[in-house]
Amino acid sequence: MKVLHWHLLKEIITVTLVTIGILTFVLVIGNIFTRLFDLLINNDIPFWFIVQFVAYLIPFSLVFTLPWGMLTAVLLVYGRMSADSELVAIRAGGISLTAFSAPVLLLSVVCSGLCLLINSYVAPLAHAQIKSVVYNLAAQSPTSLFENDSVIDQFPGKRIYVERKEGNTLHNLHVWDLENSIPVRSFRAGRGEIFPDEMNNAIILKLYDARMEERNPKDPHNLRLVETGRRFEELPLEIPLTKLLGDTEKGRGLGSLNIEDLIGELSITRENKISFNFTPMLTEIQKRVSSALSCVTFVLVGIPLAIRSHRRETSIGIIMSFGVVFAYYFLIIIAETFKSRPGAFPELIIWAPNLIFQVVGLFAFLRVARQ
């Protein structure tokens, strides 16, 4: 029995680690290009920034790839054993499926504990550090955000053209202030300098010998009403960095709070009887706990599914894992849409995927075990 258990665990762990490595690589690369594409095309981005950003993305990826890796491993290993009639031989030797699979079930519990640790503490810390890395980039190397002869539009409410840069000095600038994507005013300057403003989470672009043009606020589309002729010897423009990464804002959002902080803030708010919508916070807490149990859920579903499929092909196992993962997280996404609606009880709905999959998986597992 011990030999069989060690053989099974060795195969499951090996396939799980390989799958985690591949999936984590894919998700990290996808996140980099999704969130940092505008910065990556700038050749002046420091190497340390890319390394740190990748390192802080890994915990987020593990929350998904660890359960997914276990599911894929179970589907591939049990599918092959079923196709090769190894499970039939094991049962003929008097070993039940439950006894044979006990180490895998125990491993899934351990992995769920690891996911809970990542969800509760590691991922929130990484979430906060990602923001810090971006602000450090702007503070330590603000010119890295600018490129020669290009338009920079990742800053909220700003569009900036720079013809040439030398150190912290920018030449031949054109800055547009945007409202609802409409340029309401513009500034032209032959020279500008960049300074960090860490107190206000911004950078200061100081224009020299600047000329301003402003559209009529009542009719911004009428170019005949554009006011011209205003000049400034020095004009400091504040460029906020609070939304440099899309919807990411500096500060302690729910994603940056560990589970103890979430529970603490929830308790303080309730004790002080502050009028507040608790549902998003409750849903976030329940989501972190429930998603950690996906390792157990996927193993319960994966074992009978692999045995029933009776297929050893790797491609079949991967396709089935995609189907299970898609169905599981689709239900979670649906539950999250009700996060701001207290009457819908999203903090309870978030448990529906685990409840449904575990009931179905346990029923299928017991049925296969009795055959």
Secondary structure, 3 states (H helix, E strand, C coil): CHHHHHHHHHHHHHHHHHHHHHHHHHHHHHHHHHHHHHHHCCCCCCHHHHHHHHHHHHHHHHHHHHHHHHHHHHHHHHHHHHHCCHHHHHHHCCCCHHHHHHHHHHHHHHHHHHHHHHHHHHHHHHHHHHHHHHHHHHHHCHHHHCCCCEEECCCCCEEEEEEEEECCEEEEEEEEEEECCEEEEEEEEEEEEEEEEHHHCEEEEEEEEEEEEECCCCCCCCHHHCEEEEEEEEEEEEEECCCCCCCCCCCCCHHHCCHHHHHHHHHHHHHCCCCCCCHHHHHHHHHHHHHHCHHHHHHHHHHHHHHHHCCCCHHHHHHHHHHHHHHHHHHHHHHHCCCCCHHHCHHHHCCHHHHHHHHHHHHHHHHHHHC
